[in-house]
Amino acid sequence: MNLDLTQLRTISGEDPVFMAEILELVARQSPAALHQMEELLDQHDYRQLGAVAHRHKSSVNILGCVPLTNLMKTIELTATEYEQPEALPGLIDEFRSVNGWLMDAIRAELELLHIGA
């Protein structure tokens, strides 16, 4: 799994300050999204859980991490359309694992941006 920042570079005009702001925003949002999903799963509020996954999917998509974007889409659809709530704990566990990797990848990209700045 890796980040492909092509879209972010294009949108930002390769402005390292703007790129860092987006990376930092996703780094703040991702743990919060995970926490919300865990709480909503405990509350059996699948519609809201799907909405959180949908919003986060948009955030991670700009980082070009296709597997994570696809995972968010799967969580969203499983929660809202597939009516398979029994699959959600495993999907959220997968997100928890991937989220640690994402935080490390974002930190590495931020270090590169600050070195080049």
C-alpha distances in whole Angstrom, upper triangle without the diagonal:
4,7,10,13,15,17,17,19,21,22,23,25,23,25,23,25,24,20,20,22,20,17,19,20,17,17,20,20,16,18,21,20,19,22,24,22,23,27,27,26,29,31,30,30,27,28,28,24,23,24,22,19,20,21,18,16,18,17,13,13,15,12,10,7,8,7,9,11,12,12,15,17,17,18,21,22,22,24,26,27,26,28,26,26,26,22,22,22,19,17,17,17,13,13,15,12,9,12,12,9,9,13,12,10,13,15,14,14,18,19,18,20,23,24,24,26
4,7,10,12,14,14,15,18,19,20,21,19,21,19,21,20,17,17,19,17,14,17,18,15,15,19,19,16,18,21,20,19,23,25,23,25,28,28,28,30,33,32,31,29,29,28,25,24,25,23,20,21,21,17,16,17,15,12,12,13,9,8,6,9,9,10,12,13,14,16,18,19,20,22,24,24,26,28,29,28,31,29,29,29,25,24,24,22,19,19,19,16,15,16,14,11,12,13,9,9,12,11,8,10,13,11,11,15,16,15,17,20,20,20,23
4,6,9,10,10,12,14,15,16,18,15,17,16,18,17,13,14,16,13,11,14,15,13,13,17,17,15,17,20,19,19,22,24,23,25,28,28,28,31,32,32,31,29,29,27,25,24,24,21,19,19,19,15,14,14,13,9,10,9,6,5,5,8,10,10,11,14,15,15,17,19,20,21,23,25,26,27,28,29,31,30,29,30,26,25,25,23,20,20,20,17,16,17,16,12,13,14,10,8,11,11,7,8,12,11,9,12,14,13,14,17,18,18,20
4,6,8,8,9,11,13,14,15,13,16,15,18,16,13,14,16,14,12,16,17,14,16,19,19,17,20,23,21,22,25,26,25,27,30,30,30,33,35,34,33,30,30,29,27,25,25,23,20,20,19,17,15,15,13,11,10,9,6,4,6,9,11,12,12,14,16,17,18,20,22,23,24,26,27,29,29,30,32,31,31,32,29,27,28,26,23,23,24,20,19,21,19,16,16,17,14,12,15,14,11,11,14,13,11,14,16,14,14,18,19,18,20
4,6,5,6,9,10,10,12,10,12,12,14,12,9,11,13,11,10,14,15,13,15,18,18,17,20,22,21,22,25,26,26,28,31,31,31,34,35,35,33,31,31,29,27,26,25,23,21,20,19,17,15,14,13,11,10,7,5,6,9,11,14,14,14,17,18,18,20,22,23,24,26,28,29,30,31,31,34,33,33,34,31,29,30,28,25,25,25,23,20,22,21,17,17,18,16,13,15,15,11,11,14,13,9,12,14,12,12,16,17,16,17
4,5,5,6,9,10,10,9,12,13,16,14,11,14,16,13,13,17,17,16,18,21,21,20,24,25,24,25,29,29,28,31,34,33,34,37,38,37,35,33,32,31,29,27,26,25,23,22,21,19,17,15,15,13,11,9,8,7,11,12,16,16,15,18,20,20,21,24,25,25,27,29,30,31,32,32,35,35,35,36,33,31,32,31,27,27,28,25,23,25,24,21,21,22,19,17,19,19,15,14,17,16,13,15,17,15,14,18,19,17,18
4,5,5,6,8,10,10,12,13,15,13,10,14,15,12,13,16,16,15,17,20,19,19,22,24,22,24,27,27,27,30,32,31,32,35,36,35,33,31,29,28,27,25,24,22,21,19,18,17,15,12,12,11,9,6,7,7,11,12,16,15,14,17,19,18,19,22,23,23,25,27,28,28,29,30,33,33,33,35,31,30,31,30,26,26,28,25,22,25,24,21,20,22,20,17,19,20,16,15,18,18,14,16,19,17,16,19,21,19,20
4,5,5,6,8,8,10,10,12,9,7,10,11,8,9,13,13,12,15,17,17,17,21,22,21,23,26,26,26,29,31,30,31,34,35,35,33,31,30,28,26,25,23,22,20,19,17,16,15,12,11,11,10,6,6,8,11,14,17,16,15,18,20,19,20,23,24,23,26,28,29,29,30,32,34,34,33,35,32,30,31,30,27,26,27,25,22,24,24,20,19,21,19,16,17,18,15,13,16,16,12,13,16,15,13,16,18,16,17
4,6,5,6,5,7,9,11,9,7,11,12,11,11,15,16,15,17,20,20,20,24,25,24,26,29,29,29,32,34,34,35,38,39,39,36,34,33,32,30,29,27,26,24,23,21,20,19,16,15,14,13,10,10,11,14,16,20,19,18,21,23,22,24,27,28,27,29,32,32,33,34,35,38,37,37,39,35,33,34,33,30,29,31,28,25,27,26,23,22,23,21,18,19,19,16,14,17,16,12,13,16,14,12,15,17,14,15
4,5,5,6,9,12,14,11,10,14,15,13,14,18,18,17,20,22,22,22,26,27,26,28,31,31,31,34,36,35,36,39,40,39,37,35,33,32,31,29,27,26,25,23,21,20,19,16,16,16,14,10,11,12,16,17,21,20,19,22,24,23,24,27,28,27,29,32,33,33,34,35,38,38,38,39,36,34,36,35,31,31,32,30,27,29,29,25,24,26,24,21,22,23,19,18,20,20,16,17,20,17,15,19,20,17,18
4,6,8,9,11,12,9,9,13,13,11,13,16,15,15,18,20,20,21,24,25,24,26,29,28,29,32,33,33,34,37,38,37,35,33,31,29,29,27,25,24,23,21,19,18,17,14,14,14,13,9,11,12,16,18,21,20,18,21,24,22,23,26,27,26,28,31,31,31,32,34,36,37,36,38,35,33,35,34,30,30,32,29,26,28,28,25,24,26,24,20,21,23,20,17,20,20,16,17,20,18,16,19,21,19,18
4,5,5,8,9,6,6,10,10,9,12,14,14,15,18,19,19,21,24,24,24,27,29,29,30,33,34,34,35,38,39,39,36,35,33,31,30,29,27,25,24,23,20,20,19,16,15,15,15,11,12,14,17,20,23,22,20,24,25,24,25,28,29,28,30,33,33,33,35,36,39,39,38,40,37,35,36,35,32,31,32,30,27,29,29,25,24,25,24,20,21,22,19,16,18,19,15,15,18,16,13,16,18,16,15
4,5,9,11,9,9,13,13,13,15,17,18,19,21,23,23,24,27,28,28,30,33,33,33,36,38,37,39,42,42,42,40,38,36,35,34,32,30,29,28,26,24,23,22,20,18,19,17,14,15,16,20,22,25,24,23,26,28,27,28,31,32,31,33,36,36,36,37,39,42,42,41,43,40,38,39,38,35,34,35,33,30,32,32,28,27,28,26,23,24,24,21,19,21,20,16,17,19,17,14,17,18,15,15
4,6,9,8,7,10,12,12,13,16,17,18,19,22,22,23,26,27,27,29,32,32,33,35,37,37,38,41,42,42,40,38,37,35,34,32,31,29,28,27,24,23,22,20,18,18,17,14,13,15,18,21,24,23,22,26,27,27,28,31,32,31,34,36,36,37,38,39,42,42,41,43,39,37,38,37,34,33,34,32,29,30,30,26,25,26,24,21,21,21,18,16,18,17,13,13,15,13,10,13,15,12,11
4,6,5,6,9,10,11,12,14,16,17,18,20,21,23,25,26,27,29,31,31,32,35,36,37,38,41,42,42,40,38,37,35,34,33,31,29,28,27,24,23,23,21,18,19,19,15,15,17,20,23,26,24,24,27,29,28,29,32,33,32,35,37,37,37,39,41,43,43,42,43,40,38,39,38,35,33,35,32,29,30,30,27,25,26,24,21,21,21,19,16,17,17,13,13,15,13,10,12,14,11,10
4,6,5,6,9,10,10,12,14,15,16,18,20,21,23,25,25,27,29,30,31,33,35,36,37,39,40,41,39,38,37,34,33,32,30,28,27,27,24,22,23,21,18,18,19,15,14,17,19,22,25,23,23,27,28,27,29,32,32,32,34,36,36,37,39,40,42,42,41,42,39,37,37,36,33,32,33,31,28,28,28,25,23,23,22,19,18,18,16,13,14,14,10,9,11,10,6,8,10,8,7
4,5,5,6,9,10,10,12,14,15,17,18,20,22,23,24,26,28,29,30,32,34,34,36,38,39,40,38,37,36,33,32,32,30,27,27,26,23,22,23,21,18,18,19,16,15,19,21,24,26,24,24,28,28,27,29,32,32,31,34,36,36,37,39,40,42,42,41,42,39,37,37,36,33,32,33,31,28,28,28,26,23,24,23,20,18,19,17,14,14,15,12,10,12,12,8,9,12,11,8
4,5,5,6,9,10,11,13,14,15,17,18,21,22,22,25,26,27,28,31,32,32,34,36,37,37,35,34,33,30,29,29,26,24,24,23,20,19,20,17,15,16,16,13,13,16,19,22,24,22,21,25,26,24,26,29,29,28,31,34,33,34,36,37,39,39,38,40,37,34,35,35,31,30,31,29,26,27,27,24,22,23,22,19,18,19,17,14,15,16,13,11,14,14,10,12,15,14,12
4,5,5,6,9,10,11,12,14,15,17,19,20,21,23,25,26,27,29,30,31,32,35,36,36,34,33,32,29,28,27,26,23,23,22,19,18,18,16,13,13,14,11,10,13,15,18,21,19,19,22,23,22,24,27,27,27,30,32,31,32,34,36,37,37,36,38,35,32,33,32,29,27,29,27,23,24,24,21,19,20,19,16,15,16,14,11,12,13,9,9,12,11,8,11,13,12,11
4,5,5,6,8,10,10,12,14,15,18,19,20,22,23,24,26,28,29,30,32,34,35,36,34,33,32,29,28,28,26,23,23,23,20,18,19,17,14,14,16,13,12,15,16,20,22,20,20,24,24,23,25,28,27,27,30,32,32,33,35,36,38,37,36,37,35,32,32,31,29,27,28,26,23,23,23,20,18,19,18,15,13,14,13,9,10,11,8,6,9,10,7,8,12,12,11
4,6,5,6,9,10,11,12,14,16,17,18,20,22,22,24,26,27,28,30,32,33,34,31,31,30,27,26,26,24,21,21,21,18,16,18,16,12,14,15,13,12,16,18,21,23,20,20,24,24,22,24,27,26,26,29,31,30,31,34,35,37,36,35,37,34,31,31,31,28,26,27,26,23,23,24,21,18,19,19,16,14,16,15,11,12,14,12,9,13,14,11,12,15,15,14
4,5,5,6,9,10,10,12,15,15,16,18,20,21,22,24,26,26,28,30,31,31,29,28,27,24,23,23,21,18,18,18,15,13,14,12,9,10,12,9,9,13,14,17,19,17,16,20,20,18,21,24,23,23,26,28,27,28,30,32,33,33,32,34,31,28,29,28,25,24,25,23,20,21,22,19,16,18,17,14,13,15,13,10,12,14,11,10,14,14,12,14,17,17,16
4,5,5,6,9,10,11,13,15,15,17,19,20,21,23,25,25,27,29,30,31,29,28,27,25,23,23,21,19,18,18,16,13,14,13,10,9,12,10,8,12,13,16,17,15,15,19,19,18,20,23,22,23,26,27,27,28,30,32,33,32,31,32,30,27,27,27,24,22,23,21,18,18,19,16,14,14,14,10,10,11,10,6,9,10,8,7,11,12,10,12,15,16,15
4,5,5,6,9,10,12,13,14,16,18,19,20,22,23,25,26,28,29,30,28,28,27,24,23,23,22,19,19,19,16,14,16,15,11,12,15,13,12,15,16,19,20,17,18,21,21,19,22,25,23,24,27,28,28,29,31,33,34,33,31,33,30,27,27,27,24,22,23,22,19,18,19,17,14,15,15,12,10,12,11,8,9,12,10,8,12,13,12,13,16,17,16
4,5,5,6,9,11,11,12,15,16,16,18,20,21,22,24,26,27,28,26,25,24,21,20,21,19,16,16,16,13,11,14,12,9,10,13,12,11,15,16,18,20,16,16,20,20,17,20,23,21,21,25,26,25,26,29,30,31,31,29,31,29,25,26,26,23,21,22,21,18,18,19,17,14,16,16,13,11,14,14,10,12,15,13,12,15,17,15,16,19,20,19
4,5,5,6,9,10,10,12,14,15,16,18,20,20,22,24,25,26,24,23,22,20,18,18,17,14,13,14,11,9,11,10,6,7,10,10,9,12,12,15,16,13,13,16,16,14,17,19,18,18,22,23,22,24,26,27,29,28,26,28,25,22,23,23,20,18,19,18,14,15,16,14,11,13,13,9,9,12,11,8,11,14,12,12,15,17,16,17,20,21,20
4,6,6,7,9,10,12,13,15,16,18,19,21,22,24,25,26,25,24,24,21,19,20,19,15,15,17,14,11,13,14,10,10,13,13,11,14,14,17,17,14,15,18,17,16,19,21,19,20,24,24,24,25,28,29,30,29,27,28,26,23,22,22,20,17,18,17,14,13,15,13,9,10,11,8,6,9,10,7,9,12,11,11,14,16,15,16,19,20,20
4,6,6,7,9,11,12,13,15,16,17,19,21,22,23,25,23,23,23,20,18,19,18,14,15,16,14,11,14,14,11,12,15,15,14,17,17,19,20,16,17,20,19,17,20,22,20,20,24,25,23,25,28,29,30,29,27,28,26,23,22,23,21,18,19,19,15,14,16,15,11,12,14,11,9,13,14,11,12,15,15,13,16,19,18,18,22,23,22
4,6,5,6,9,10,10,12,14,15,16,18,20,21,22,20,19,19,16,15,16,14,11,11,13,10,8,11,11,8,10,13,13,13,16,15,18,18,14,14,17,16,13,17,19,17,17,20,21,20,21,24,26,26,26,24,25,23,20,20,21,18,15,17,17,13,13,16,14,11,13,15,11,11,14,15,12,14,17,17,16,19,21,20,21,24,25,24
4,5,5,6,9,10,11,12,14,15,16,19,20,21,19,18,19,16,14,15,14,10,10,12,10,7,10,11,9,8,12,13,12,15,13,15,15,11,12,15,13,11,15,16,14,15,19,19,18,20,23,24,24,24,21,23,21,17,17,18,15,12,14,13,10,10,12,10,7,10,11,9,8,12,13,11,13,16,16,16,19,21,20,22,24,25,25
4,5,5,6,9,10,11,12,14,15,17,18,20,19,19,20,17,14,16,16,12,12,15,13,10,13,15,12,12,16,17,16,18,16,18,17,14,15,18,15,14,17,18,16,17,20,20,19,21,24,25,25,24,21,22,21,17,16,17,15,12,13,13,10,9,11,11,7,9,12,10,9,12,14,13,14,17,18,17,20,22,22,23,26,27,27
4,5,5,6,9,10,11,12,14,15,17,18,17,17,17,14,12,14,14,10,11,14,12,10,13,15,12,13,17,18,17,20,18,20,19,16,16,19,16,14,17,19,16,16,20,20,18,20,23,24,24,24,21,22,21,17,17,18,16,13,15,16,12,11,14,14,11,13,15,13,12,16,17,16,17,20,20,20,22,25,24,25,28,29,29
4,5,5,6,9,10,10,12,14,15,16,14,14,14,11,9,11,10,6,7,10,9,7,10,12,11,11,14,16,16,18,16,18,17,13,13,15,13,10,14,15,12,12,16,16,15,17,20,21,21,20,18,20,18,14,15,16,13,10,13,13,10,10,14,13,10,13,15,13,13,17,17,16,18,21,21,21,24,26,25,26,29,30,30
4,5,5,6,9,10,10,12,14,15,14,14,15,13,10,12,12,9,9,12,12,9,12,15,13,13,16,18,17,19,17,18,16,13,14,15,12,11,14,14,11,13,16,16,14,17,20,20,20,19,16,17,16,12,12,13,11,8,9,11,7,7,10,11,8,11,13,12,12,16,17,16,18,21,21,22,24,26,26,27,30,31,31
4,5,5,6,9,10,11,12,14,14,14,16,13,11,13,14,10,11,15,14,12,15,17,16,16,19,21,21,23,20,22,20,16,18,19,16,14,17,18,14,15,19,18,16,18,22,22,22,20,17,18,18,14,13,15,14,10,11,13,11,9,13,14,11,13,16,15,15,18,20,19,20,23,24,23,26,28,28,29,32,33,33
4,5,5,6,8,10,10,12,11,11,12,9,8,11,10,7,10,13,12,11,14,16,15,16,19,21,21,23,21,22,20,17,17,19,16,13,16,17,13,13,17,16,14,16,19,20,19,19,16,18,17,13,13,16,14,11,13,15,12,12,16,16,14,16,19,17,17,21,22,21,22,26,26,25,28,30,30,31,34,35,35
4,5,5,6,9,10,10,9,9,11,8,5,8,9,7,8,11,12,11,13,16,15,16,18,21,21,22,20,20,18,15,15,16,13,11,13,13,10,10,14,13,10,13,16,17,16,15,12,14,13,10,10,12,10,7,11,12,10,10,14,14,13,16,18,17,17,21,22,21,23,26,26,26,29,31,31,32,35,36,36
4,6,5,6,9,10,10,11,13,11,8,12,13,11,11,15,15,14,16,19,18,18,21,24,23,24,22,22,20,17,18,19,15,14,16,16,12,13,16,15,12,15,19,19,17,16,13,14,13,10,8,11,11,7,9,12,10,10,13,15,13,15,18,18,18,21,23,22,24,27,27,28,30,32,32,33,36,37,37
4,5,5,6,9,9,10,13,10,9,12,13,11,13,16,16,16,18,21,20,21,23,26,26,27,25,25,23,20,21,21,18,16,19,18,14,15,18,16,14,16,20,20,18,18,14,15,16,12,11,15,14,11,13,16,14,13,17,18,16,19,22,21,21,24,26,25,26,29,30,30,32,35,34,35,38,39,39
4,5,5,6,5,7,9,7,6,9,10,9,11,14,15,15,17,19,19,20,22,25,25,27,24,24,23,20,20,20,17,15,17,16,12,12,15,14,10,13,16,17,15,15,12,14,14,11,11,14,14,11,14,16,14,15,18,19,18,20,23,22,22,26,27,26,28,31,31,31,34,36,35,37,40,41,40
4,5,5,6,7,10,9,7,10,12,11,12,15,16,16,18,20,21,21,23,26,26,27,24,24,22,19,20,19,16,14,16,15,11,12,14,12,9,12,15,15,13,12,9,10,11,8,8,11,11,9,12,14,13,14,17,18,17,20,22,22,23,26,27,27,29,31,32,32,35,36,36,38,40,42,42
4,5,8,10,13,12,10,14,15,14,15,19,19,19,21,24,24,24,26,29,29,30,27,27,25,22,23,23,19,18,20,18,15,16,18,15,13,16,19,18,16,15,11,12,13,11,10,13,14,12,13,17,16,15,19,20,19,21,24,24,24,27,29,29,30,33,34,34,36,39,39,40,42,44,44
4,5,8,11,10,10,13,14,14,16,18,19,19,22,24,24,25,27,30,30,31,29,29,27,24,24,24,21,19,21,19,16,16,18,16,13,15,18,18,16,15,12,13,15,13,12,16,16,14,17,19,18,18,22,23,22,24,27,26,27,30,31,31,32,35,36,36,38,40,40,41,44,45,45
4,6,9,9,9,11,13,14,15,17,19,19,21,23,24,25,26,29,30,30,28,27,25,23,23,22,19,18,18,17,14,14,15,13,10,12,14,15,12,12,8,11,13,10,11,15,15,13,16,18,18,18,22,23,22,25,27,26,27,31,31,31,33,36,36,36,39,41,41,42,45,46,46
4,6,6,6,9,10,11,13,14,16,17,18,21,22,23,24,27,28,29,27,26,25,22,21,21,19,16,17,16,13,12,14,12,9,10,13,14,12,13,10,13,14,11,13,16,15,14,17,19,18,19,22,23,22,25,27,26,27,30,31,30,32,35,35,35,38,40,39,41,44,44,44
4,5,5,6,9,10,10,12,14,15,16,19,20,21,22,25,26,26,24,23,22,19,19,18,16,14,14,13,10,9,10,9,5,6,10,11,9,10,8,11,12,9,12,14,13,12,16,17,16,18,21,21,20,24,25,24,26,29,29,29,31,34,33,34,37,38,38,40,43,43,43
4,5,5,6,9,10,11,13,14,15,17,19,20,21,24,25,26,24,23,22,20,19,18,17,14,13,13,11,8,10,10,6,5,9,11,10,12,11,14,15,12,15,17,15,15,19,19,18,20,23,23,22,25,27,25,26,30,30,29,32,34,33,34,37,38,38,40,42,43,42
4,5,5,6,9,10,11,12,14,16,17,18,20,22,24,25,23,23,22,19,18,18,16,13,14,14,11,9,12,12,8,9,12,15,14,15,13,16,16,13,15,18,16,14,18,19,17,18,22,21,20,23,25,23,24,28,28,27,29,32,31,31,35,36,35,37,40,40,40
4,5,5,6,9,10,11,12,15,16,16,18,21,22,23,21,20,19,16,15,16,13,10,12,12,8,7,10,10,7,8,12,13,13,13,11,14,13,10,12,14,12,10,14,15,13,15,18,18,17,20,22,20,21,25,25,24,27,29,29,29,32,34,33,35,38,38,38
4,5,5,6,9,10,10,13,14,15,16,19,20,21,19,18,17,15,13,13,12,9,9,9,6,4,7,8,5,6,9,11,11,12,11,14,13,10,13,15,12,11,15,16,13,16,19,18,17,21,22,20,22,25,25,24,27,29,29,29,33,34,33,35,38,38,38
4,5,5,6,9,10,11,13,15,15,18,20,21,19,19,19,16,14,15,14,10,10,12,10,7,10,11,9,8,12,14,15,16,15,18,17,14,16,18,15,14,18,18,15,18,21,19,18,22,23,21,22,25,25,24,27,29,28,28,32,33,32,34,37,37,36
4,5,5,6,9,10,11,12,14,16,18,19,18,18,17,14,13,14,13,9,11,12,9,8,11,13,10,11,14,16,17,17,15,18,17,13,15,17,14,12,15,16,13,14,18,16,15,18,20,17,18,22,22,21,23,26,25,25,29,30,29,31,34,34,34
4,6,5,6,9,10,10,12,15,16,16,15,14,14,11,9,10,9,5,7,9,6,5,9,10,9,10,13,14,15,15,14,17,14,11,14,14,11,10,14,13,10,13,15,14,13,17,18,16,17,21,20,19,22,24,24,24,28,29,28,30,33,33,33
4,5,5,7,9,10,11,13,15,16,15,14,14,12,9,11,10,7,7,10,8,6,9,11,10,10,13,15,16,17,16,19,17,14,17,18,14,14,17,16,13,16,19,17,16,20,20,17,19,23,22,20,24,26,24,25,29,29,28,31,33,33,33
4,5,5,7,9,10,12,14,15,15,15,16,13,11,13,13,9,10,13,11,9,13,15,14,14,16,18,20,20,19,22,20,17,19,20,16,15,18,18,14,17,19,17,15,19,20,17,18,21,20,19,22,24,22,23,26,27,26,28,31,31,30
4,5,5,6,8,10,11,13,12,13,13,10,8,11,10,7,9,12,11,10,13,15,14,15,18,19,20,20,19,21,19,16,17,18,14,13,16,15,11,13,16,13,12,15,16,13,14,18,17,15,18,21,19,20,23,24,23,25,28,28,28
4,5,5,6,9,10,11,10,10,11,8,5,8,8,5,7,10,10,9,12,14,14,15,16,18,20,20,19,21,18,16,18,18,14,14,16,15,12,14,16,13,13,16,16,13,15,18,17,16,20,21,20,21,24,24,24,26,29,29,29
4,6,5,7,10,11,11,11,13,11,8,11,12,9,10,13,13,12,14,17,17,17,19,20,22,23,22,25,22,19,21,21,18,17,20,18,15,18,19,16,15,19,18,15,17,20,18,16,20,21,19,20,24,24,22,25,28,27,27
4,6,6,8,10,10,12,13,10,9,12,13,10,12,15,15,14,17,19,19,19,21,23,25,25,24,26,23,20,22,22,18,17,19,18,14,16,18,15,13,16,16,12,14,17,15,13,16,18,16,17,20,21,19,22,25,24,24
4,5,5,7,7,9,10,7,6,10,10,9,11,14,14,14,17,18,19,20,21,23,24,24,23,25,22,19,20,20,16,16,17,15,12,14,15,12,11,14,13,9,12,14,12,11,15,16,14,15,19,19,18,21,23,23,24
4,5,5,6,7,10,8,6,9,11,10,11,14,15,14,16,19,19,20,21,22,25,24,24,26,23,21,22,21,18,18,20,17,14,17,18,14,14,17,15,12,15,17,14,13,17,18,16,17,21,20,20,23,25,24,25
4,5,8,10,13,11,9,13,15,13,14,18,18,18,20,22,23,23,25,26,28,28,28,29,26,24,26,25,21,21,23,20,17,20,20,16,16,18,16,13,15,17,14,12,16,17,14,15,19,18,17,20,22,21,21
4,6,9,11,10,9,13,14,13,15,18,18,19,21,23,24,25,26,27,29,28,28,29,26,24,25,24,20,20,21,18,16,18,17,14,13,15,13,10,12,13,10,9,13,13,11,13,16,15,14,18,20,19,20
4,6,9,9,8,11,13,13,14,17,18,18,20,22,23,24,25,26,28,28,28,29,25,24,25,23,20,20,21,18,16,19,18,14,15,17,14,11,14,15,12,12,16,15,13,16,18,17,17,20,22,21,22
4,6,6,6,9,10,11,12,14,16,17,19,20,21,23,24,24,26,25,25,26,22,21,22,20,17,17,18,15,13,15,14,11,11,14,11,9,12,13,10,11,15,15,13,16,19,18,18,21,23,23,24
4,5,5,6,8,10,10,12,14,15,16,18,20,21,21,21,24,23,23,24,21,20,21,19,16,17,18,14,13,16,15,12,14,16,14,12,16,17,14,15,19,18,17,20,22,21,22,25,26,26,28
4,5,5,6,9,10,10,12,14,15,16,18,20,20,20,22,21,21,21,18,17,18,16,12,14,15,11,10,14,12,9,12,14,12,11,15,16,14,15,19,19,18,21,23,23,24,27,28,28,30
4,5,5,6,9,10,10,12,14,15,16,18,19,19,21,20,19,20,17,15,16,14,11,12,13,10,8,11,11,7,9,12,10,9,12,14,13,13,17,17,17,19,22,22,22,25,27,27,28
4,5,5,6,9,10,11,12,14,15,17,17,18,20,20,20,21,18,16,18,16,13,13,15,13,10,14,14,11,12,15,14,12,15,17,15,15,19,20,18,20,23,23,23,26,28,28,29
4,5,5,6,9,10,10,12,14,15,15,15,18,17,18,19,15,14,16,15,11,13,15,12,11,15,15,12,14,17,16,14,18,19,18,18,22,22,22,24,27,26,27,30,31,31,32
4,5,5,6,8,10,10,12,14,15,14,16,15,15,16,12,11,13,11,8,9,11,8,7,11,12,10,11,14,14,13,16,18,17,18,21,22,22,24,26,27,27,30,32,32,33
4,5,5,6,9,10,10,12,14,14,16,15,15,16,13,11,13,13,9,9,12,10,8,12,13,11,11,15,15,13,16,19,18,18,21,23,22,23,26,27,27,29,31,32,32
4,5,5,6,8,10,11,11,12,14,14,15,16,14,12,15,14,11,12,15,13,12,15,16,14,15,19,18,17,20,22,21,21,24,25,24,26,29,29,29,32,34,34,35
4,5,5,6,8,10,10,9,12,11,12,13,10,9,12,11,8,10,13,11,11,14,16,14,15,19,19,18,21,23,22,23,26,27,26,28,31,31,32,34,36,36,37
4,6,5,6,8,10,10,11,10,10,11,9,7,10,10,6,8,11,10,9,12,14,13,14,18,18,17,20,22,22,22,25,27,26,28,31,31,32,34,36,37,37
4,6,5,6,8,9,11,11,11,14,12,10,13,13,10,11,14,14,12,15,18,16,16,20,21,19,21,24,24,23,27,28,27,29,32,32,32,34,37,37,37
4,5,5,5,6,9,9,10,13,11,10,14,14,11,13,16,16,15,18,20,19,19,23,23,22,24,27,26,26,30,31,30,32,35,35,35,38,40,40,40
4,6,6,5,6,6,7,9,7,7,11,11,9,11,14,14,14,17,19,18,19,22,23,22,25,27,27,27,30,32,31,33,36,36,36,39,41,41,42
4,6,7,6,7,6,10,9,7,11,12,10,11,14,15,14,17,19,19,19,23,24,23,25,28,27,27,30,32,32,33,36,37,37,39,41,42,42
4,6,7,9,9,13,12,11,14,16,14,15,18,18,17,20,22,22,22,25,26,25,27,30,30,29,32,34,33,35,38,38,38,40,43,43,43
4,6,8,10,13,12,12,16,17,15,17,20,20,19,22,24,23,24,28,28,27,29,32,31,31,35,36,35,37,40,40,40,42,45,45,45
4,5,8,11,10,11,14,15,13,16,18,18,18,21,23,23,24,27,28,27,29,32,31,32,35,36,36,37,40,41,41,43,45,46,46
4,6,9,9,10,13,15,14,16,18,19,19,22,24,24,25,28,29,28,30,33,33,33,36,38,37,39,42,43,43,45,47,48,48
4,5,6,7,11,11,11,13,16,16,17,19,21,22,23,26,27,26,29,31,31,32,35,36,36,38,40,41,42,44,46,46,47
4,5,5,8,10,10,11,14,15,15,17,19,20,21,24,25,25,27,30,30,30,33,35,35,36,39,40,40,42,45,45,46
4,6,7,8,10,11,13,14,16,17,19,20,21,24,25,25,27,30,30,31,33,35,36,37,39,41,41,43,45,46,47
4,6,6,6,9,10,11,13,15,16,17,18,21,22,22,25,27,27,28,31,32,33,34,37,38,38,40,42,43,44
4,5,5,6,8,10,10,12,14,15,16,19,20,20,22,24,25,26,28,30,30,32,34,35,36,38,40,41,41
4,5,5,6,9,10,10,12,14,15,17,19,19,21,23,24,25,27,29,30,31,33,35,36,37,39,41,41
4,5,5,6,9,10,11,12,14,16,17,18,20,22,23,24,26,28,29,30,32,33,35,36,38,39,40
4,5,5,6,9,10,10,12,15,16,16,18,20,21,22,24,26,26,28,30,31,32,34,36,37,38
4,5,5,6,9,10,10,13,14,15,16,19,19,20,22,24,25,26,28,30,30,32,34,35,36
4,5,5,6,9,10,11,13,14,16,18,19,20,22,23,25,26,28,29,31,32,34,35,36
4,5,5,6,8,10,11,12,14,16,17,18,20,21,23,24,26,27,29,30,32,33,34
4,5,5,6,9,10,10,12,14,15,16,18,20,20,22,24,25,26,28,30,31,32
4,6,5,7,9,10,11,13,15,15,17,19,20,21,23,25,26,27,29,31,32
4,5,6,7,9,11,12,13,15,16,18,19,21,22,24,25,27,28,30,31
4,5,5,6,9,10,10,12,14,15,16,18,20,21,22,24,26,27,28
4,5,5,6,9,10,10,12,14,15,16,18,20,21,22,24,26,27
4,5,5,6,9,10,11,13,15,16,17,19,20,21,23,25,26
4,6,5,6,9,10,11,12,14,15,17,19,20,21,23,24
4,5,5,6,9,10,11,12,14,15,16,18,20,21,22
4,5,5,6,9,10,11,12,14,15,16,18,20,21
4,5,5,6,9,10,11,13,14,15,17,19,20
4,5,5,6,9,10,11,12,14,16,17,18
4,5,5,6,9,10,10,12,14,15,16
4,5,5,6,9,10,11,12,14,15
4,5,5,6,9,10,11,13,14
4,5,5,6,9,10,11,12
4,5,5,6,9,10,10
4,5,5,6,9,10
4,5,5,6,9
4,5,5,6
4,5,5
4,6
4
